[in-house]
Amino acid sequence: MLAVLEEAIRTYQRYACAHDLHGATLRTQVEEWFASDDCDWLFSFVAICDALGLESSYVRAGIGRLRERAETARRREARR
């Protein structure tokens, strides 16, 4: 379960600012997985957080900060 969460976070980091179809699709899928409140499926975001003793809202807030940082970095690069 930890590996699934780690891979989702890595994928999100990798494609947070993607504009190509593949990257944007992966980002959207991961965002939907993070946003889902489903706890019935064993590998849902909420079920994994519960199993690992993590507060899902805290992890979601961290994911939001990752996106903000990526957007800030992208804007800085665009200005150069």
ABEGO torsion letter per residue (X at the ends): XAAAAAAAAAAAAAAAABABAAAAAAAAAAAAAAABABAABAABAAAAAAAAGBBAAAAAAAAAAAAAAAAAAAAAAAAX
